[in-house]
Amino acid sequence: VQLVESGGGWVQPGGSLKLSCAASGFTFSTYRMSWYRQAPGKEREFIGAISSVAEITNYADSVKGRFTISRDNTKNAVYLQMNSLKPEDTAAYYCQARNLYREHWGKGTLVTVSS
């Protein structure tokens, strides 16, 4: 089982980034996929999730209207489009795969928002 995040980097406030999470080793289409982040010195924070089939999404209030989660079950990938980035969005971003029985995590990708 593997989840590999990519797309992180440095961006100025107000900018955009798109993160990707490539999955392998499990039946991706049957898992709910989520994004979390962890800023230095803070606890890991839920950002949002997308359901397995209906692709229903939900988001934390802190990112609602700025971030969008999508998935491509044909490519075993989930995405996080981040717009209007703020310095407080600086964190390591992780994807999570979860069903009733199992939970898998990636190792994260770092996003830095600063001028």
BELQUI-V238593 format. One record per backbone hydrogen bond with DSSP energy under -0.5 kcal/mol. CO is the residue of the C=O (numbers start at 1). NH is the residue of the N-H. E is the energy in kcal/mol with one decimal. If there is no record, write none. Layout:
# BELQUI-V238593
co->CO nh->NH e->E
co->CO nh->NH e->E
This chain:
# BELQUI-V238593
co->2 nh->24 e->-2.0
co->3 nh->5 e->-0.5
co->3 nh->107 e->-0.6
co->4 nh->22 e->-2.6
co->6 nh->20 e->-2.5
co->9 nh->112 e->-2.9
co->11 nh->114 e->-1.7
co->12 nh->15 e->-2.3
co->14 nh->84 e->-0.6
co->15 nh->85 e->-2.3
co->17 nh->82 e->-3.3
co->19 nh->80 e->-2.4
co->20 nh->6 e->-2.3
co->21 nh->78 e->-1.9
co->22 nh->4 e->-2.2
co->24 nh->2 e->-2.7
co->26 nh->28 e->-1.7
co->27 nh->30 e->-1.9
co->28 nh->31 e->-2.0
co->32 nh->98 e->-2.4
co->33 nh->50 e->-2.7
co->34 nh->96 e->-2.6
co->35 nh->47 e->-2.7
co->35 nh->48 e->-1.5
co->36 nh->94 e->-2.8
co->37 nh->45 e->-3.7
co->38 nh->92 e->-2.4
co->39 nh->42 e->-2.3
co->45 nh->37 e->-2.3
co->47 nh->60 e->-3.2
co->48 nh->35 e->-2.8
co->49 nh->58 e->-1.8
co->50 nh->33 e->-2.2
co->56 nh->51 e->-2.3
co->58 nh->49 e->-2.2
co->60 nh->63 e->-1.6
co->60 nh->64 e->-1.3
co->63 nh->66 e->-2.4
co->63 nh->67 e->-2.3
co->66 nh->83 e->-2.0
co->68 nh->81 e->-3.1
co->70 nh->79 e->-3.3
co->72 nh->75 e->-1.1
co->72 nh->76 e->-0.7
co->72 nh->77 e->-1.8
co->76 nh->23 e->-2.9
co->77 nh->72 e->-2.9
co->78 nh->21 e->-2.1
co->79 nh->70 e->-1.5
co->80 nh->19 e->-2.7
co->80 nh->82 e->-0.6
co->81 nh->68 e->-2.4
co->81 nh->83 e->-0.6
co->82 nh->17 e->-2.1
co->85 nh->14 e->-3.4
co->86 nh->89 e->-2.4
co->87 nh->90 e->-1.8
co->91 nh->111 e->-2.9
co->92 nh->38 e->-2.3
co->93 nh->109 e->-1.9
co->94 nh->36 e->-2.9
co->95 nh->106 e->-2.0
co->96 nh->34 e->-2.7
co->97 nh->104 e->-2.8
co->98 nh->32 e->-2.6
co->102 nh->99 e->-2.4
co->104 nh->97 e->-2.4
co->109 nh->93 e->-3.3
co->110 nh->9 e->-0.8
co->111 nh->91 e->-1.9
co->112 nh->11 e->-2.5
co->112 nh->114 e->-0.6
